[in-house]
Amino acid sequence: MASAIVEAASQKEPVSKPVKKKDPEVLVLANLGRFKGAKIKAEVLTKEQLSEMASLAGQARWAKHHYNAGKNKNDGAPV
């Protein structure tokens, strides 16, 4: 009975997930929007606010890398 289960399980082909391809035109538009947003943010916020946001972003990146330390060969150092 066990051999029948193993045989039945091994005969099924693995289900592969469909690969989503990103449309290059959409990517270009997304990048334009990102750059426009950054420019507007730089115009609206003060230097102190921008500096604080950058500091928090850096802390978040370092925290993520240290959390993953030892899971890969670079031991959590930012790439």
C-alpha positions as CSV (number, residue, x, y, z in Angstrom):
1,M,0.0,0.0,0.0
2,A,2.8,2.4,0.9
3,S,4.5,1.7,-2.4
4,A,1.3,2.6,-4.3
5,I,1.1,6.0,-2.5
6,V,4.7,6.8,-3.3
7,E,4.2,5.8,-6.9
8,A,1.1,7.9,-7.3
9,A,2.7,10.9,-5.7
10,S,5.8,10.6,-7.9
11,Q,3.8,10.5,-11.1
12,K,2.3,13.9,-10.7
13,E,4.1,16.7,-12.4
14,P,5.0,19.7,-10.2
15,V,2.8,22.7,-10.5
16,S,4.8,25.7,-11.7
17,K,3.8,29.3,-10.9
18,P,3.3,31.6,-13.9
19,V,6.0,34.1,-14.4
20,K,4.8,37.7,-14.4
21,K,6.6,39.9,-16.9
22,K,6.7,43.6,-16.2
23,D,5.8,45.9,-19.0
24,P,8.7,48.2,-19.8
25,E,6.4,51.2,-20.5
26,V,4.8,50.8,-17.1
27,L,8.3,50.7,-15.5
28,V,9.3,53.9,-17.2
29,L,6.1,55.7,-16.1
30,A,6.6,54.4,-12.5
31,N,10.2,55.8,-12.4
32,L,9.0,59.1,-13.7
33,G,6.4,59.3,-10.9
34,R,9.0,58.4,-8.3
35,F,11.4,61.1,-9.4
36,K,8.6,63.7,-9.5
37,G,7.6,62.7,-6.0
38,A,11.2,63.0,-4.7
39,K,11.5,66.5,-6.3
40,I,8.2,67.7,-4.8
41,K,9.2,66.3,-1.4
42,A,12.5,68.1,-1.6
43,E,10.8,71.4,-2.4
44,V,8.2,71.1,0.4
45,L,10.1,69.7,3.3
46,T,12.8,71.5,5.3
47,K,16.4,70.3,5.3
48,E,15.9,69.1,8.9
49,Q,12.8,67.1,7.9
50,L,14.6,65.5,5.0
51,S,17.6,64.7,7.2
52,E,15.4,63.1,9.8
53,M,13.6,61.0,7.1
54,A,17.0,59.9,5.7
55,S,18.3,59.0,9.1
56,L,15.2,56.9,9.9
57,A,15.5,55.1,6.5
58,G,19.2,54.3,7.2
59,Q,18.4,53.0,10.6
60,A,15.7,50.8,9.1
61,R,18.1,49.4,6.5
62,W,20.7,48.6,9.1
63,A,18.2,47.0,11.4
64,K,17.0,44.8,8.5
65,H,20.6,43.8,7.7
66,H,21.5,43.0,11.3
67,Y,18.3,41.0,11.7
68,N,19.4,38.9,8.7
69,A,23.0,38.6,9.9
70,G,24.5,35.1,9.5
71,K,21.8,34.0,7.0
72,N,24.1,34.9,4.1
73,K,27.8,35.2,3.5
74,N,28.1,39.0,4.0
75,D,27.0,38.8,7.7
76,G,24.5,41.6,7.6
77,A,26.8,44.2,6.0
78,P,24.8,46.5,3.7
79,V,25.3,45.9,0.0
